[in-house]
Amino acid sequence: MNEGIDALETARQVREGSLSAITVVERTLDAIAESNPPLNAFSGVYAEQALMEGARVDAAVAQGRNPGHLAGVPFAVKSLFDIKGLPTIAGAAARSNCPPAKADAFLLAQLKRQGAILVGTAHMDELACGATGENPHFGAVCNPHDPSRMTGGSSGGSAAVIAAGMVPLALGSDTNGSIRAPAALCGVWGVKPTFGRLSRQGALPYANSLDCMGGFANSVRDLALLYDCLQGFDALDDQQVRAPVDAVGLVAGSPDLRVGVMTGYFERYANDESWTAVELVARTFLTCSAVPFAVEEMQLVRSAAAIISNVEAAAAHEELLASHADTLSARLKTRLLAGALSPAKWYLRAREYQRAFRARMEALLARYDVLLAPCTPFPAPTFGTESLLVKGESLEPAKHLGMLTQPISFAGLPVVTAPVFMGAALPVGVQLIAAPWREDRCFHAARQIDQAVACQRPVDLSR
């Protein structure tokens, strides 16, 4: 059984000198060598650099200096984050020859500043434009709970390296559900903060008005530690809001939260496993009430989000479409062309609708501390699955895995994804959603759930 590394405990032992950072790195590299080949989760492993960083952390401890809150903790990043001296491929063959990054991405630098040690990059969907974890150039990332199944995307590699216990922390990005869906399908914790909370500098863009950076961990307390270490204002990100640091590491669970369960559309498109998980989580709170959402309204939200995503992706990657079309997959080329050819009035109307929907959700969250919703319509599908029936309707995984997360991104709300395990079944995830800038409430709910619901099951890699 592979239970992985506890980040908080590892950092404590390294700071105290009872555990060497080099030893931690060596164990991590051994775990990657054993677990990664059947999963295809890592796109690059930087053993030499990681060992050098481990030596630096050990030297700091020996000199009586505090290396930081993440001393000696290994981590991975989705391959769209800049790493100084390396090209940022972002799952795209069209970027294989791009120049090396001149500096680390802001969030990567934040973790290194706290003593964390980068060990590698994680595979992702091409240019983050995908929902299944399948990449036409670099292969599919396999789900550690069952390698015949999808991880979800586009941060599938980041979720898989956590679920397999190879590293305790990983960075990802989320535009329409790219952290939350992989977290749910792989059975790990994930955080997508408020839009504008964390810097996006040095992370390859997808949709400028939707992109959020966040990450994954195997426990609530490690996720809180990761989130706290990522915070900090970056003047180079014109979308980041200068907000006070919102430390959540000591936030306790609370059954007294005012909790709403998102029904209507969110219940209609959740199968039995996904909806049962929501009901299990809801029962851990003292009071819960149903909050219905009309199917028609959410379909409009999804259409507007798709227009914004396609237009902004086409703008961000115009040079690829123009000069490297032969190295783009047909699917991505179609999406970029759709965005490039969309009338400007469509985009402007979608942005107007987004502002109105955000105002509606903020007004709703004045009455609730946390909203609960399923994360995906179903657990991880097997590769090659063309469609799955949900309450009599056929849903294609590539088009519908993000249908329950997309409306929340559209509103720019913070979310913690809680993994739920029910017996021997595959994991599913529940979204814990709060008002803008109230990530603390997401973590209040997460700790409460963690005390009452089965939120972890070690992966058996001996199969």
C-alpha positions in Angstrom: 0.0 0.0 0.0 1.3 3.5 -0.9 0.2 6.1 1.7 2.8 8.7 0.6 4.5 11.5 2.6 2.9 13.8 5.1 4.1 17.3 4.2 3.5 18.9 7.6 5.3 16.2 9.5 8.1 15.9 7.0 8.8 19.6 7.3 8.8 19.4 11.1 11.3 16.6 11.2 13.6 18.2 8.7 13.6 21.5 10.6 14.3 19.7 13.8 17.2 17.8 12.2 15.7 14.3 12.9 15.2 13.7 9.1 17.5 14.7 6.3 16.0 16.5 3.3 18.3 14.5 1.1 16.9 11.3 2.5 13.4 12.6 1.8 14.4 13.4 -1.8 16.0 10.0 -2.3 12.9 8.2 -1.0 10.7 10.3 -3.3 12.9 9.5 -6.4 12.6 5.8 -5.5 8.8 6.1 -5.3 8.6 7.9 -8.6 10.8 5.2 -10.3 8.5 2.5 -9.0 5.1 4.1 -9.4 5.3 6.4 -12.4 5.9 4.1 -15.3 2.5 2.5 -15.3 0.7 5.8 -14.7 2.6 8.2 -17.0 2.0 11.0 -14.5 5.4 12.8 -14.5 6.6 14.4 -17.7 10.0 15.3 -16.2 11.9 14.3 -13.1 14.8 16.5 -12.0 16.8 14.3 -9.7 20.1 16.1 -9.7 18.6 19.5 -9.0 16.3 18.1 -6.3 19.3 16.5 -4.5 21.2 19.7 -4.6 18.2 21.6 -3.1 18.0 18.9 -0.4 21.6 19.5 0.4 21.0 23.2 0.7 18.1 22.6 3.1 20.2 20.3 5.3 23.0 22.9 5.3 20.6 25.5 6.5 19.4 23.3 9.4 22.9 22.4 10.3 23.7 26.2 10.5 20.7 26.8 12.8 18.6 28.5 10.2 14.9 27.8 9.6 14.5 26.7 5.9 10.8 27.4 6.0 7.4 25.9 6.6 7.9 23.4 3.8 11.5 22.4 4.7 12.5 19.4 2.6 9.0 18.7 1.3 9.1 17.4 -2.3 6.5 18.7 -4.8 5.5 18.6 -8.5 4.1 21.2 -10.8 1.8 21.0 -13.8 3.9 21.4 -16.8 2.4 24.9 -17.7 4.4 26.5 -14.8 7.7 28.2 -15.8 10.8 26.6 -14.4 14.0 28.6 -14.9 16.2 27.2 -17.6 13.6 24.8 -18.9 11.0 25.2 -21.8 7.4 25.4 -20.6 5.8 22.7 -22.8 2.3 22.7 -21.3 1.4 19.3 -22.9 1.8 20.8 -26.4 4.1 19.4 -29.1 3.8 22.8 -30.7 5.8 24.2 -27.8 8.5 21.6 -27.8 11.1 24.1 -29.2 10.1 27.1 -27.2 12.9 29.0 -25.4 13.7 28.1 -21.7 12.0 30.1 -19.1 14.1 33.0 -17.7 12.7 32.7 -14.2 10.5 30.4 -12.0 6.8 31.1 -11.9 5.7 33.1 -8.9 4.0 30.3 -7.1 6.9 27.9 -7.7 9.2 30.5 -6.2 6.9 30.9 -3.2 7.2 27.2 -2.4 10.9 27.1 -2.9 11.2 30.1 -0.6 9.6 28.0 2.1 12.1 25.2 1.7 10.0 22.9 -0.7 11.9 20.9 -3.2 10.8 20.6 -6.9 11.2 17.1 -8.1 9.4 17.2 -11.4 6.7 18.3 -13.8 3.3 16.6 -14.3 1.6 15.7 -17.5 -1.5 17.6 -18.5 -4.0 17.9 -21.4 -2.7 19.8 -24.4 -2.4 23.5 -23.5 -4.8 22.8 -20.6 -7.6 22.4 -23.1 -9.0 19.0 -22.1 -11.1 17.3 -19.4 -9.9 13.6 -19.4 -6.1 13.6 -18.9 -5.5 12.1 -22.4 -2.9 13.9 -24.4 -2.5 13.1 -28.2 1.3 13.9 -28.1 2.4 12.5 -24.7 -0.1 9.8 -23.9 -2.8 9.4 -21.2 -2.3 9.8 -17.5 -3.7 6.7 -15.7 -5.7 6.8 -12.6 -3.8 5.3 -9.6 -6.9 3.6 -8.3 -7.4 1.8 -11.6 -4.9 2.4 -14.4 -7.6 1.5 -17.0 -9.5 4.7 -16.0 -9.1 8.4 -16.6 -7.7 11.0 -14.2 -9.7 13.8 -15.5 -8.0 17.0 -16.7 -6.4 19.1 -17.4 -4.3 18.8 -14.2 -4.5 15.0 -14.3 -0.8 14.4 -13.8 -0.7 16.6 -10.7 -3.7 14.7 -9.1 -2.2 11.3 -10.0 1.2 11.9 -8.4 -0.6 12.8 -5.2 -3.0 9.9 -5.3 -0.1 7.4 -5.9 1.9 8.8 -3.0 4.8 9.9 -5.1 4.9 13.5 -3.7 2.7 15.1 -1.0 2.0 18.4 -2.8 1.4 19.4 -6.4 0.5 22.6 -8.2 -2.3 22.7 -10.9 -4.5 25.2 -12.7 -8.2 25.4 -13.0 -10.2 27.3 -15.7 -13.4 25.3 -15.9 -12.7 22.4 -13.4 -9.1 21.4 -14.1 -8.2 21.0 -10.5 -11.5 19.8 -9.1 -12.3 17.1 -11.6 -8.9 15.3 -11.3 -9.0 15.7 -7.5 -12.4 14.0 -7.5 -11.6 11.1 -9.9 -8.2 10.4 -8.2 -9.6 10.7 -4.6 -7.4 13.6 -3.4 -8.0 17.1 -1.9 -7.8 20.1 -4.2 -8.1 23.8 -3.8 -9.2 26.4 -6.5 -9.1 29.8 -4.8 -11.1 32.9 -5.6 -10.4 34.3 -9.0 -7.6 36.8 -8.5 -6.4 35.4 -5.1 -3.1 33.7 -6.3 -0.6 35.0 -8.8 -0.7 33.5 -12.3 2.6 35.0 -13.3 4.8 32.5 -15.1 1.9 30.1 -15.7 0.9 29.6 -19.4 -2.6 31.1 -19.8 -5.7 29.5 -21.1 -8.6 31.9 -20.4 -7.5 35.2 -18.8 -10.8 35.9 -17.1 -11.2 32.4 -15.7 -7.8 30.9 -15.0 -7.0 30.2 -11.3 -3.9 28.5 -9.8 -4.2 26.1 -7.0 -3.1 22.6 -5.9 -3.5 19.1 -4.5 -2.7 17.2 -1.3 -3.6 14.0 0.3 -4.9 15.6 3.5 -6.8 18.8 4.5 -3.9 20.0 6.7 -1.4 19.5 3.9 -3.7 21.3 1.5 -4.1 24.2 4.0 -0.3 24.4 4.4 0.2 24.5 0.6 -2.5 27.2 0.2 -1.0 29.4 3.0 2.5 29.1 1.4 1.2 30.1 -2.0 -0.3 33.4 -0.9 1.4 36.7 -1.6 0.9 39.7 -3.8 2.6 39.8 -7.2 2.6 43.2 -9.0 3.4 41.4 -12.3 -0.1 39.8 -12.4 -2.6 42.4 -13.6 -5.5 40.1 -12.6 -4.4 39.5 -9.0 -6.2 41.4 -6.3 -4.2 42.8 -3.4 -6.0 41.0 -0.6 -4.8 40.3 2.9 -3.1 36.9 3.4 -5.9 34.5 4.6 -4.1 31.9 6.7 -6.2 28.7 6.9 -3.7 26.4 8.5 -5.3 26.6 11.9 -8.9 26.8 10.8 -11.0 24.2 12.7 -14.0 22.2 11.4 -17.4 23.6 12.2 -20.8 21.9 12.1 -22.5 25.2 12.6 -21.9 26.6 9.1 -24.9 27.7 7.2 -24.9 25.1 4.4 -26.8 24.9 1.2 -27.0 21.9 -1.2 -27.1 22.9 -4.8 -29.9 20.9 -6.4 -31.8 21.1 -9.7 -29.2 21.1 -12.4 -26.5 19.8 -10.0 -28.6 16.8 -8.9 -30.0 16.1 -12.4 -26.5 15.6 -13.8 -25.0 13.6 -10.9 -25.3 9.8 -10.9 -26.1 7.8 -7.8 -22.5 7.7 -6.5 -21.8 11.4 -7.0 -25.1 12.5 -5.4 -24.8 10.0 -2.5 -21.4 11.6 -1.7 -23.1 15.0 -1.5 -25.8 13.6 0.9 -23.1 12.0 3.1 -21.2 15.3 3.3 -24.4 17.3 4.0 -25.3 15.1 7.0 -22.1 16.2 8.8 -23.6 19.7 9.3 -26.3 20.7 11.7 -28.5 22.4 9.2 -28.7 22.1 5.4 -31.2 23.4 2.9 -31.7 22.8 -0.8 -30.8 25.6 -3.2 -32.2 24.8 -6.6 -30.6 25.9 -9.9 -32.5 25.7 -13.1 -31.1 23.5 -15.9 -31.8 26.2 -18.4 -29.8 28.8 -16.5 -26.8 26.5 -16.0 -26.8 25.7 -19.7 -26.6 29.4 -20.5 -23.7 29.7 -18.0 -21.9 26.8 -19.7 -22.4 28.3 -23.2 -21.1 31.7 -22.0 -18.1 30.1 -20.3 -17.3 28.1 -23.5 -17.4 31.3 -25.6 -15.1 33.1 -23.1 -12.7 30.1 -22.9 -12.4 29.7 -26.6 -12.0 33.3 -27.5 -9.4 33.9 -24.8 -7.5 30.7 -25.5 -7.3 31.7 -29.2 -6.0 35.1 -28.3 -3.4 33.6 -25.9 -2.1 31.0 -28.5 -2.6 32.9 -31.8 1.0 32.3 -32.8 0.6 28.5 -32.4 -2.4 28.5 -34.6 -0.6 30.6 -37.2 2.8 28.9 -37.3 2.6 25.5 -35.8 -0.8 24.2 -36.9 0.7 20.8 -38.0 1.8 20.1 -34.4 -1.6 20.9 -32.8 -4.2 18.2 -32.4 -7.3 18.4 -34.5 -9.4 18.9 -31.4 -7.4 21.8 -30.1 -7.1 23.4 -33.5 -10.9 23.3 -33.8 -11.3 24.9 -30.4 -8.8 27.7 -31.2 -10.4 28.4 -34.6 -13.8 28.5 -33.0 -12.5 31.1 -30.6 -10.7 33.1 -33.2 -13.8 33.2 -35.5 -16.3 34.0 -32.7 -18.0 37.4 -33.3 -16.9 40.1 -30.8 -20.5 40.7 -29.7 -20.8 37.1 -28.5 -17.8 37.5 -26.3 -19.0 40.9 -24.9 -22.4 39.4 -24.2 -20.9 36.4 -22.5 -18.8 38.7 -20.3 -21.9 40.7 -19.4 -23.7 37.5 -18.4 -20.6 36.5 -16.3 -20.8 39.7 -14.3 -24.5 39.3 -13.7 -24.1 35.6 -12.6 -21.2 36.5 -10.3 -23.4 39.1 -8.6 -26.2 36.6 -8.3 -23.9 34.0 -6.7 -22.4 36.6 -4.3 -25.9 37.6 -3.2 -26.8 34.0 -2.6 -23.6 33.4 -0.6 -24.6 36.2 1.7 -27.2 33.7 3.1 -24.9 30.7 3.2 -21.4 30.1 4.5 -20.8 27.1 2.2 -22.6 25.5 -0.8 -22.2 21.8 -1.6 -22.3 20.4 -5.1 -21.0 17.2 -6.8 -17.7 17.6 -8.6 -18.2 15.3 -11.6 -21.3 13.6 -13.0 -19.7 10.2 -12.4 -16.6 8.5 -11.1 -13.6 7.9 -13.3 -14.6 6.4 -16.7 -12.5 3.8 -18.4 -10.4 4.9 -21.4 -12.4 4.6 -24.6 -15.7 5.2 -23.0 -17.8 7.1 -25.5 -20.7 8.0 -23.2 -22.2 7.2 -19.8 -25.9 7.3 -18.8 -26.8 9.7 -16.0 -30.5 9.5 -15.2 -31.3 8.4 -18.7 -29.2 11.0 -20.5 -26.0 10.0 -22.4 -23.0 12.1 -21.4 -19.6 12.1 -23.2 -16.8 12.3 -20.7 -14.7 14.7 -22.7 -17.5 17.2 -23.0 -19.3 16.7 -19.6 -16.7 15.9 -16.9 -16.5 19.6 -16.1 -20.2 20.4 -16.4 -20.7 20.7 -12.6 -17.5 22.6 -12.0 -17.7 25.1 -14.9 -20.6 27.3 -13.4 -18.6 27.7 -10.2 -15.5 28.9 -12.1 -17.7 31.2 -14.1 -18.6 33.0 -10.8 -15.0 33.2 -9.7 -15.7 31.4 -6.4 -13.3 29.6 -4.1 -13.7 25.8 -3.8 -12.1 23.0 -1.9 -12.8 19.6 -3.4 -13.3 16.9 -0.8 -12.7 13.3 -1.9 -15.3 10.7 -0.7 -14.8 7.0 -0.7 -17.8 4.7 -0.3 -16.9 1.0 0.3 -14.9 -0.5 -2.5 -16.3 2.0 -5.1 -14.1 4.5 -7.0 -13.7 7.9 -5.3 -15.9 10.8 -6.1 -15.6 14.5 -5.0 -17.8 17.1 -3.4 -17.3 20.8 -4.1 -17.2 23.0 -0.9 -17.9 26.5 -2.3 -17.8 29.8 -0.5 -18.2 33.5 -1.2 -15.2 35.3 -2.8 -12.2 35.7 -0.5 -13.7 33.3 2.0 -11.4 30.3 1.5 -11.4 30.0 5.3 -15.0 28.8 5.1 -14.1 26.2 2.5 -11.5 24.9 4.9 -13.9 25.1 7.9 -16.2 22.7 6.0 -13.3 20.6 4.8 -12.0 19.9 8.3 -15.6 19.1 9.5 -16.1 16.6 6.7 -12.6 15.1 7.2 -13.6 14.1 10.7 -16.9 12.4 9.7 -16.5 11.0 6.1 -14.1 8.6 4.6 -11.8 11.0 2.7 -8.8 8.8 2.0 -7.9 5.3 0.9 -4.3 4.4 0.1 -3.7 3.2 -3.4 -2.7 -0.4 -3.9 0.2 -0.4 -6.4 0.9 -4.1 -6.0 -1.6 -5.1 -8.7 
